[in-house]
Amino acid sequence: MKGILLVLLLVVAIAMIVLGVKLSILPPALTGIGFIIITILFYQRKN
């Protein structure tokens, strides 16, 4: 279950970064980076 959550969070993060870069708006890109950091922390806690 946590594995699916990690993958889904990573996909959303990448989509937000791409959206932010494509439309030249900063908040979605920053949120995407935050989601990647959260994903890394969850992954480290899992192991």
KELODO-294641 format. One line per 5 residues: for each residue x, y, z of N, C-alpha, C, O, CB. Coordinates in nm, 3 decimals. Glycine has a CB too. Example, Ala and Ser with C-alpha at 12.3 -4.5 7.8 and 13.67 -1.06 7.14 Angstrom:
residues 2
1.319,-0.569,0.780,1.230,-0.450,0.780,1.320,-0.330,0.780,1.424,-0.332,0.846,1.131,-0.447,0.905  1.285,-0.225,0.708,1.367,-0.106,0.714,1.290,0.003,0.787,1.341,0.114,0.804,1.408,-0.060,0.572 .
END
This chain:
residues 47
0.081,-0.119,0.000,0.000,0.000,0.000,0.086,0.126,0.000,0.059,0.221,-0.074,-0.093,-0.001,0.120  0.191,0.126,0.085,0.278,0.243,0.089,0.354,0.260,-0.041,0.383,0.373,-0.082,0.376,0.231,0.204  0.386,0.150,-0.107,0.455,0.158,-0.235,0.371,0.229,-0.340,0.422,0.309,-0.419,0.492,0.019,-0.283  0.242,0.199,-0.341,0.151,0.264,-0.435,0.142,0.413,-0.403,0.140,0.496,-0.494,0.010,0.198,-0.431  0.135,0.446,-0.275,0.131,0.585,-0.233,0.256,0.660,-0.278,0.248,0.773,-0.326,0.115,0.595,-0.081 .
0.372,0.598,-0.262,0.496,0.662,-0.302,0.500,0.687,-0.452,0.542,0.795,-0.496,0.615,0.576,-0.262  0.458,0.590,-0.531,0.458,0.606,-0.676,0.358,0.714,-0.718,0.389,0.797,-0.803,0.424,0.472,-0.745  0.241,0.713,-0.658,0.140,0.813,-0.692,0.187,0.953,-0.654,0.168,1.048,-0.730,0.008,0.780,-0.621  0.248,0.968,-0.538,0.300,1.097,-0.496,0.410,1.145,-0.589,0.418,1.264,-0.619,0.352,1.089,-0.353  0.495,1.055,-0.634,0.601,1.091,-0.728,0.544,1.133,-0.863,0.594,1.228,-0.923,0.697,0.973,-0.746 .
0.441,1.065,-0.911,0.379,1.101,-1.038,0.315,1.240,-1.030,0.328,1.321,-1.121,0.273,0.996,-1.079  0.246,1.265,-0.919,0.184,1.397,-0.900,0.292,1.505,-0.893,0.275,1.612,-0.950,0.096,1.400,-0.772  0.401,1.477,-0.825,0.510,1.574,-0.813,0.569,1.607,-0.950,0.591,1.724,-0.981,0.619,1.520,-0.720  0.593,1.506,-1.030,0.650,1.529,-1.163,0.552,1.607,-1.250,0.592,1.697,-1.324,0.686,1.395,-1.231  0.424,1.573,-1.241,0.323,1.646,-1.319,0.317,1.793,-1.278,0.304,1.880,-1.363,0.185,1.580,-1.302 .
0.327,1.820,-1.149,0.322,1.959,-1.103,0.446,2.036,-1.146,0.436,2.154,-1.182,0.308,1.964,-0.951  0.562,1.972,-1.144,0.683,2.040,-1.188,0.675,2.071,-1.337,0.708,2.181,-1.380,0.808,1.953,-1.159  0.630,1.974,-1.416,0.616,1.996,-1.561,0.516,2.107,-1.589,0.541,2.193,-1.673,0.573,1.867,-1.631  0.404,2.105,-1.519,0.303,2.210,-1.537,0.358,2.347,-1.500,0.336,2.444,-1.572,0.179,2.178,-1.452  0.429,2.355,-1.389,0.486,2.481,-1.346,0.589,2.536,-1.443,0.592,2.656,-1.470,0.548,2.466,-1.211 .
0.673,2.448,-1.496,0.776,2.492,-1.591,0.713,2.531,-1.724,0.751,2.631,-1.784,0.881,2.380,-1.613  0.618,2.452,-1.769,0.554,2.478,-1.899,0.477,2.610,-1.901,0.481,2.682,-2.000,0.460,2.363,-1.934  0.408,2.641,-1.790,0.329,2.763,-1.784,0.405,2.879,-1.719,0.350,2.988,-1.702,0.201,2.737,-1.708  0.529,2.856,-1.682,0.615,2.956,-1.618,0.553,3.014,-1.491,0.555,3.135,-1.469,0.644,3.068,-1.716  0.499,2.925,-1.408,0.448,2.969,-1.278,0.520,2.889,-1.169,0.535,2.767,-1.179,0.292,2.949,-1.269 .
0.562,2.958,-1.067,0.648,2.900,-0.965,0.578,2.811,-0.862,0.633,2.707,-0.828,0.718,3.010,-0.895  0.460,2.847,-0.810,0.402,2.766,-0.701,0.383,2.617,-0.731,0.416,2.535,-0.645,0.271,2.823,-0.665  0.332,2.577,-0.847,0.320,2.432,-0.870,0.456,2.362,-0.874,0.469,2.248,-0.829,0.245,2.406,-0.998  0.555,2.429,-0.929,0.688,2.368,-0.935,0.745,2.350,-0.795,0.803,2.246,-0.765,0.783,2.455,-1.020  0.727,2.449,-0.710,0.776,2.436,-0.572,0.701,2.328,-0.495,0.760,2.256,-0.416,0.763,2.570,-0.500 .
0.572,2.318,-0.518,0.493,2.214,-0.453,0.538,2.076,-0.501,0.546,1.982,-0.421,0.343,2.233,-0.482  0.568,2.064,-0.629,0.619,1.938,-0.683,0.750,1.898,-0.618,0.772,1.781,-0.587,0.637,1.948,-0.832  0.838,1.996,-0.598,0.966,1.967,-0.531,0.940,1.924,-0.386,1.006,1.833,-0.335,1.059,2.092,-0.534  0.845,1.989,-0.322,0.808,1.949,-0.185,0.754,1.807,-0.180,0.785,1.732,-0.088,0.704,2.046,-0.129  0.674,1.771,-0.279,0.621,1.634,-0.285,0.733,1.532,-0.304,0.728,1.423,-0.248,0.518,1.621,-0.398 .
0.834,1.567,-0.382,0.948,1.476,-0.401,1.023,1.459,-0.270,1.065,1.348,-0.237,1.043,1.529,-0.512  1.040,1.568,-0.195,1.106,1.558,-0.065,1.025,1.470,0.030,1.082,1.387,0.101,1.126,1.698,-0.003  0.894,1.487,0.032,0.808,1.403,0.116,0.818,1.256,0.075,0.823,1.168,0.160,0.662,1.451,0.107  0.821,1.231,-0.056,0.835,1.094,-0.106,0.965,1.032,-0.058,0.967,0.917,-0.014,0.829,1.091,-0.258  1.074,1.107,-0.065,1.204,1.056,-0.021,1.201,1.025,0.129,1.252,0.922,0.172,1.316,1.158,-0.052 .
1.140,1.114,0.207,1.132,1.090,0.352,1.046,0.968,0.384,1.082,0.890,0.472,1.075,1.213,0.422  0.934,0.951,0.316,0.851,0.832,0.337,0.927,0.705,0.298,0.918,0.603,0.366,0.721,0.843,0.256  1.003,0.712,0.188,1.077,0.595,0.142,1.187,0.557,0.244,1.208,0.439,0.272,1.140,0.622,0.002  1.255,0.657,0.298,1.358,0.629,0.397,1.298,0.572,0.525,1.358,0.485,0.588,1.436,0.756,0.429  1.181,0.619,0.563,1.114,0.569,0.682,1.068,0.425,0.662,1.064,0.345,0.756,0.995,0.658,0.720 .
1.032,0.392,0.538,0.984,0.258,0.507,1.094,0.154,0.523,1.069,0.043,0.569,0.929,0.254,0.365  1.216,0.191,0.486,1.329,0.095,0.491,1.390,0.087,0.625,1.485,0.011,0.644,1.434,0.130,0.393 .
END
